[in-house]
Amino acid sequence: MDPAQVFGEGSHDEIAYAVGPSTLGAVLVARRPAGVCAILLGDSPERLRRELGEIFPGADLTRKDQALARELTAAVGLADRPWAPFAPTLAIDGTDFQRRVWSAVQAVPPGETASYAEIARRIGAPSALRAVAGACAANILAIAIPCHRILRSNGTLSGYRWGLERKRRLLEREKSC
């Protein structure tokens, strides 16, 4: 599904964002008045800014590092401590199905994993494996909605919006908690 269909094509939302370095690369945190609407991971701040614009086309994006210092610190902290709670309020956009998937993903305890099939069963849609994978791929709240904890049924790593190496590192960090 096209992110613009879910997150509001033509929207004239005002979205403030901040970018900082982490042990997983650059982190971008974006906030609407309702709360943090995106946490993105990547290799460069510029690429993350472009991705934010693609997710929220038509939104007024303004970089406000100082105003979002608390949110950025919390988001960067998740890179080192993916088991830690994320204190800022999340403004979670998505379809009803995506929200059900993300809620089930958030219920997977730190240091544990679940399969796409398990998540599909938990939300009452046991045959929706591909749709569950699609919802995980559409997640724009990296680590706060811990899709990195979702694996193939055989326990191997599968796709991760921000790269398999980041997924592997997050899982290794959670094992140590």
N, C-alpha and C positions, 0 to 999 in steps of 0.2 A: 504494500500500500504506500502510496506517495505520502511522505511526511506532511506536505502542505494540506492534504485532505484531512489529516488528523489534527494538526496544530494550527490551522487557521490561515489558509491562503487569503491574501488581501487584507489581512488583519493589520490594524493600525495601533497595535499594542505598543506600549513603551516598555522596552526590555533593557535593563541595565546589566552589564556584564563586567567581569574582572578575569584576568588571566595571571597565572603564576606557575613557577616551576615545581615539580614534584619528583619523587623517585621513579615515577612511571612516565615522565615526560611532562609536557605542558598540560595544565588543567585550566579549563574555562568553566566558570560558574555564572549562570544567568538568572536574573530575578525579575519577576513581574510583581505588581503590588500584592498578589495573593501568596507569593512565596517563590522559592527556587524552582525554576521551570526546566533547567538543563544543567547537567554537569558533564562536560565533554573531556575526553582524553586524547592526546595526540602528540605529534612530534614538533609542531610549531604553532605559536599563537596566531599567526596569520591564517593558517589552514583552519584552525578551530573557529576563528571569527567568520570565515567564509561558510563553514558548515552551519554555524548558528544562523546565518542569513538564509541558508537553504531550508533549514527546519522551520524558520519563522519568516517566510517571505512577506514583505510589506510592513514588517514591524520596524519601529524606530529603535535601532540598536545604539546604545551609548555606553562607551567604556567608562566605568566608575570604580577604579581599583580601591580608592579610599572608602567610598560609601559601602562597598561590599567586602571590606576587609574581614569581617567576622565569617561571612559565608565562604569566602575564598580559603581562609585558614581551615575551616571545617572540611571543605572539599579536598584540599591538599592533604589534610590529616588522614583522610580515608585511604589515600594511596599507601601510607605506611601502616595504618591500622584499620584494615577493611572490616574488622569485626566491631569497631567502635560505632556507637550510635551517631547519627547525623542530626544535630540539634536544630538547625534552621528548618522552618516549615517548608514542606515540599508542595508545589503546585503541579499536580500530576494530571497531564492531559493525555487522552487516548480514548480508544473505543471502549465499550463495555467489556468486550472480550479481553483486550489488552490489560485493562485494569484488573480483571480477575486473575490473569496470568501473573501480573506484577505483584499482586497481593500474595499469591501462593509462593512466588519466588522470595518475597520478603520474609515469609514464614520459615524458610530453610535456615537453620541455625548456622552461625559462623563455624567454620571448620568442618562442616558437612556439605554434601552435595546431593543433588537429586537429578533424575533424568528428565528429559522432555516428556517421556511417557508418564512418569510419576506426576509431573505438574498437570498434564492433561487429565489424568484420573482425578487428581485433587479438585480440579475445577468442574468436574462432571462432564468432560468432553474427551473420553478416552481415545477416540479416533482422530483427534485434532493435533497430532504431533507436529506437523508442518506449520500449522497456525500458531502453536506455542513457540516454535522456533522463530517464526516471523515476529511474534510479539517481543521476544527477547532481543531480536535484531533491531526492533524499532525503539527500544528503551533508550531514552536520552538522559537518564539520570544515573550515570555510571557510578557503580559501587553502592550508592544509596539504595538503588534497587539492584540487588546483587545477582544479576544474570550470569556473572562469572561462576556461580555455584552450580549452574545447570550443565550437565554433560550428556553424552550419548548413553544409551542403555547399557552399553558394554563398558562404561566408565572412562572412555577416552574423551579427550578434549574435542570440542567441535567449535564452530565459528564463534567469534566474539567481535562485536562492532569495533572495538579498539585494539584488536590484534590478539592472536593466540599467546604471544609471549607475555603480554600484560595479564591475560587470564591466568596463565601458569604462575606468574609471580604473585598475583593476588591469592590464589589457592595455597601456594607455599607459605605465604605470610599468615594465612588463617590457620594453617595446621599448627603453627607455633603459639597460637593464643591459648 
